Each structure stands twice: as C-alpha cells, then as structure tokens.
Amino acid sequence: MPSVRIWLVPNAMPQRSNSSAASRKVKLWMNERAVSYLINPLEYRRASPDKPDSLIVQDDSSLKNISAVDLNDLGGLGLAMSDDDIEVVRDYFKSENRNPTLTEIRVLDTYWSDHCRHTTFNTIIEETDIQDERVKSAYDLFKSVNGERPVTLMNIATAPMRCFRNRGDLPMLDESDEINACTIKYKDKLVFFKNETHNHPTEIEPFGGASTCIGGAIRDPLSGRAYVYQGMRITGAGDPRQPVSDTLPGKLPQRKLTQTAAEGFSSYANHIGAATGLVREL
C-alpha cells in the first residue's frame, strides 16, 4: 500500500480564542478533515513526516509463514461476506477437518464480493410495490417472459435479449463461448458491444473501479480480435453538491467519488487511444 505525505497548515484560520492552544486545536481539526477527504484508506496510508532512520525495507516474514485461522474467529476478521456466507465457509472447512489459511479466507472474501458474485444483482426479489404505472407495466411484461427463473435484477436486465433470442428475433446475433461481448453480424463483419458494471469497486476505490470498468468494456471486444474505436460513459451517483459533513460513516463523499471516478474513466481510455465520445451523468 503506497504512502502519502500531506502537510496542511492553513494560512487563515478562524480564531475563536486568542490562546495558542485553541488555535492549534482548530488547525488540527481542519487538517484532519482535509486528510479524511483526500486519503482513501483502501488505497493509501498516512505516512509519518519524520525522517526514517534507514531506507532499507525490513523483510516481512509473515508473508512466508501463512498461519491458519481459527474457525471461531472468522466473524472478527472484518470480512465483506455476509454471516450466512461465513457459516458456509465454516461448515466446509469443518467437513475438511482443518482450519483455513488466512489467504484462503481472503480469496473467498474477494471472489464472493458484491462485484465478483453480483450479490445485489442476484438477490431474489420476493415482493414489490411499484407506484409508477409505466414501470409496473414493464415489470409485468418481464414476469410474463421470465418463466420459472427467480425474479432478480440480473434476470430483469437480461430478459429482453433472452426473449428475443428464443423467439428467433435476433438472426444477426453471433453466439460464442470464447468472447464475452455481444456480437452482431453485419455484412461480412462482426460488430462487438460490451457493457460493464463496476458499482461496488467504484464506490470503494473510485479511480481504479471506474478505470477498470471502461477497461473491461474495451478488453472484451479486443479479445475477439476487434478494433475498439468508441467508448461511452453513463454513470449515476448521489448529488456531488452534498455537504461532506453529510457523508455516511465508512463511505466516501459524493463529490470525491464522482470526480475521482471521472478521472479514472478518462485515464484508461486515453492511455490506449480509445475516445469516450458519449459522457452522460445521472
């Protein structure tokens, strides 16, 4: 994890008292607010301004000796997985008659994350109360073609294409197990389209999450040996004008999130010369 050194000493401070102690408290308060805005703890750690005794990095032997994790301690590791997921992991390793290594737990926690497993998209919707008649009509149409599949956001999103394909309304569709992008036959060419969602990664690390979002949309057509010439960015977020003081605990400010995500989108596409021609923010 990279270190960041930030020295913030405002020139003009609100003076509520003439005492030097009060002045120092105000400066410390403002510095901490600025640091909490500028430093995402998932990306950086705050470095000490003190001069180190040596530039030699000490060897971390913990990387060599991977210790096992007590099954009874799984709940105290700060994992992203739910309690039900932890129970599944605990039961599995009990059946194996051994404790998991910390690496195994961290890998499972990553692969079972909201982004990799699409926990939110695949959550079963058991009850709805839709007020908008247009949305309700579209939802009823979805249920009429969904069949026996569970009602999830993922199935709602993919239902139209499944329906069109099953009815034979997509004669130009080219299906392949190799290419993870929509492929349309046009004359003697194949045209690729790819949509990428990076909601969870962008929420916790906006630059990298947004960068690899458009990166995935570029990568998959490239895997089909196609030339990528156009990208689109359509993003949605909370109001970036929201006061930083209203930020939910453990979350990034909306302004920080939206601005940094925009930089991430631009960075990836610009570095490989793929223009993002349409930009729309909701």
C-alpha positions in Angstrom: 0.0 0.0 0.0 1.6 3.3 -1.0 2.2 6.1 1.5 1.1 9.6 1.2 2.6 12.6 2.9 0.4 15.7 3.3 1.3 18.8 5.1 -1.7 21.1 5.6 -1.3 24.3 7.6 -4.0 26.8 6.5 -2.8 30.4 6.4 -6.1 31.9 7.6 -7.8 30.1 10.5 -11.0 31.1 12.3 -9.9 32.4 15.6 -12.3 31.5 18.4 -9.9 32.3 21.1 -6.6 34.2 21.4 -4.9 31.3 23.1 -2.3 29.3 21.2 -3.8 26.0 22.4 -7.2 26.8 20.9 -5.5 27.8 17.6 -3.7 24.5 17.5 -6.9 22.6 18.0 -8.6 24.4 15.1 -5.7 23.7 12.8 -5.7 20.1 13.8 -9.4 19.8 13.3 -9.2 21.3 9.8 -6.1 19.2 8.9 -7.9 16.0 9.9 -11.0 16.9 7.8 -8.8 17.6 4.8 -6.9 14.3 5.2 -10.1 12.3 5.6 -11.3 13.8 2.3 -8.0 13.3 0.4 -6.9 9.9 1.6 -9.0 6.8 0.9 -7.8 4.3 3.5 -8.3 1.4 1.0 -5.7 2.9 -1.3 -3.2 4.8 1.0 -2.0 5.1 4.5 -0.8 8.3 6.0 2.9 8.4 6.3 4.9 9.9 9.1 6.6 13.3 8.3 9.6 12.1 10.4 12.8 11.3 8.6 13.3 7.5 8.6 16.5 6.0 10.1 17.0 3.9 7.0 15.7 3.4 3.5 16.1 -0.4 3.8 12.8 -2.1 3.9 12.5 -4.8 6.6 11.6 -8.2 5.4 8.0 -9.2 6.4 8.3 -12.8 7.5 4.6 -13.1 7.9 4.3 -13.5 4.1 6.4 -16.7 4.3 4.6 -18.2 7.3 0.9 -18.2 6.5 -0.9 -19.1 9.7 -4.2 -20.8 9.9 -7.3 -19.1 11.0 -9.4 -20.4 13.9 -12.9 -21.2 12.5 -14.4 -19.5 15.6 -12.6 -16.3 14.7 -14.0 -15.8 11.2 -16.5 -13.2 12.3 -13.8 -11.0 13.8 -11.7 -10.6 10.6 -13.7 -7.7 9.2 -14.8 -9.7 6.1 -17.1 -8.3 3.4 -19.1 -11.6 3.2 -22.4 -12.0 5.0 -22.9 -14.0 8.1 -24.6 -16.7 6.1 -21.5 -16.9 3.8 -19.3 -17.2 6.8 -21.4 -20.1 8.0 -21.0 -21.9 4.7 -17.2 -21.4 4.8 -17.1 -22.6 8.4 -19.1 -25.7 7.6 -17.0 -26.5 4.6 -13.7 -26.4 6.5 -15.2 -28.4 9.4 -16.0 -31.1 6.8 -12.4 -31.0 5.7 -11.3 -31.3 9.4 -9.0 -28.4 9.2 -8.8 -24.6 9.7 -8.4 -22.4 6.6 -5.4 -20.3 6.0 -5.8 -16.5 6.0 -5.0 -16.5 2.3 -7.9 -18.9 1.6 -10.3 -16.7 3.6 -9.2 -13.5 1.9 -9.5 -15.1 -1.6 -13.0 -16.4 -0.8 -14.0 -13.0 0.6 -12.8 -11.4 -2.7 -14.5 -13.8 -5.0 -17.7 -13.7 -3.1 -17.8 -9.9 -3.1 -20.7 -8.0 -4.5 -18.7 -7.2 -7.7 -17.4 -10.7 -8.5 -20.5 -12.7 -7.5 -23.1 -9.9 -8.2 -24.7 -10.4 -4.8 -27.0 -7.4 -5.3 -28.0 -8.2 -8.9 -28.7 -11.9 -8.0 -30.7 -11.2 -4.8 -34.2 -12.7 -5.2 -36.9 -10.1 -5.2 -39.9 -11.5 -3.3 -42.2 -8.5 -3.0 -42.6 -5.3 -5.0 -44.6 -2.1 -4.6 -44.4 -0.1 -7.8 -46.2 3.2 -8.0 -45.2 4.3 -11.5 -47.6 2.8 -14.0 -45.0 2.7 -16.8 -42.5 0.8 -14.6 -45.3 -1.5 -13.3 -46.3 -2.3 -16.9 -42.7 -3.1 -17.9 -42.3 -5.2 -14.7 -45.5 -7.2 -15.6 -44.2 -7.7 -19.1 -40.9 -9.0 -17.7 -42.7 -11.5 -15.4 -44.7 -12.8 -18.4 -41.5 -13.8 -20.2 -39.3 -14.7 -17.2 -40.7 -18.3 -16.9 -39.6 -20.2 -13.8 -36.4 -18.1 -13.2 -36.2 -16.2 -9.9 -37.0 -12.5 -10.0 -33.7 -10.7 -9.7 -32.2 -7.5 -11.1 -29.9 -9.7 -13.3 -32.8 -11.5 -14.8 -34.8 -8.3 -15.3 -31.8 -6.8 -17.2 -31.2 -9.8 -19.4 -34.9 -10.9 -20.0 -35.4 -8.9 -23.2 -32.4 -10.4 -25.0 -33.3 -13.9 -23.9 -36.9 -13.5 -25.1 -35.8 -12.1 -28.5 -33.2 -14.9 -29.0 -35.7 -17.6 -28.0 -38.3 -16.2 -30.5 -35.7 -16.1 -33.3 -35.8 -12.3 -33.5 -32.0 -11.9 -33.4 -30.9 -13.5 -36.7 -27.8 -11.3 -36.7 -26.6 -12.5 -33.2 -23.3 -14.4 -33.2 -23.0 -16.6 -30.1 -19.6 -17.7 -28.9 -18.3 -19.3 -25.7 -15.0 -17.5 -26.3 -15.9 -13.9 -26.4 -17.6 -12.1 -23.5 -19.2 -9.4 -25.6 -22.3 -9.0 -27.6 -21.5 -9.9 -31.2 -23.7 -8.8 -34.2 -23.1 -9.9 -37.7 -23.1 -7.1 -40.2 -22.5 -8.0 -43.8 -19.1 -9.7 -43.7 -18.0 -8.2 -40.4 -18.7 -8.8 -36.7 -19.6 -5.8 -34.5 -18.9 -6.0 -30.8 -20.8 -4.3 -28.0 -19.8 -4.6 -24.3 -21.5 -3.2 -21.2 -19.6 -3.2 -17.9 -20.8 -2.5 -14.4 -18.4 -1.6 -11.6 -20.7 -0.2 -9.0 -19.1 -1.7 -5.9 -15.5 -1.3 -7.0 -16.1 2.4 -7.9 -17.8 3.0 -4.6 -14.8 1.9 -2.6 -12.0 3.0 -4.9 -13.4 5.4 -7.5 -10.3 5.8 -9.8 -9.4 2.2 -10.1 -13.0 1.0 -10.1 -14.1 3.4 -12.9 -10.9 2.8 -14.8 -11.3 -0.9 -15.0 -15.0 -0.5 -15.7 -14.4 1.0 -19.1 -11.3 -1.2 -19.3 -13.5 -4.3 -19.2 -15.7 -2.9 -21.9 -12.6 -2.3 -24.1 -10.9 -5.6 -23.2 -13.6 -8.0 -24.2 -14.1 -6.8 -27.8 -10.3 -6.8 -28.1 -10.3 -10.5 -27.1 -12.4 -11.1 -30.2 -9.6 -9.5 -32.2 -11.8 -6.5 -32.9 -10.7 -2.8 -33.2 -12.2 -0.7 -30.4 -12.9 2.8 -31.6 -15.6 4.2 -29.3 -16.5 4.2 -25.6 -19.5 5.5 -23.8 -19.7 6.5 -20.1 -23.1 6.7 -18.5 -22.8 7.0 -14.7 -25.2 7.5 -11.8 -24.4 8.7 -8.4 -25.7 10.8 -5.5 -25.6 14.6 -5.6 -22.0 15.7 -5.7 -23.1 19.0 -4.1 -24.0 17.2 -0.9 -22.0 18.6 2.0 -19.1 16.5 3.0 -20.4 16.5 6.6 -23.4 14.5 5.4 -21.3 11.6 4.2 -22.4 8.2 5.7 -19.9 6.6 8.1 -17.4 4.4 6.2 -18.3 5.9 2.8 -16.5 8.4 0.5 -18.1 11.9 -0.1 -20.2 12.0 -3.2 -18.1 14.8 -4.7 -14.9 12.8 -4.1 -16.5 9.7 -5.6 -17.8 11.4 -8.8 -14.8 13.5 -9.6 -12.3 10.7 -9.0 -14.4 8.2 -11.0 -14.5 10.6 -13.9 -10.7 10.8 -13.8 -10.4 7.0 -13.8 -12.7 6.6 -16.8 -10.7 9.2 -18.8 -7.3 7.8 -17.8 -7.8 4.2 -19.0 -9.4 5.1 -22.4 -7.0 8.0 -23.1 -3.9 5.8 -22.4 -4.9 3.4 -25.2 -6.4 6.0 -27.6 -10.0 4.9 -27.3 -12.1 8.0 -27.1 -15.0 8.1 -24.8 -17.3 10.0 -27.1 -20.6 10.0 -25.1 -20.5 11.1 -21.5 -23.7 11.3 -19.5 -24.1 11.6 -15.8 -27.3 11.0 -13.9 
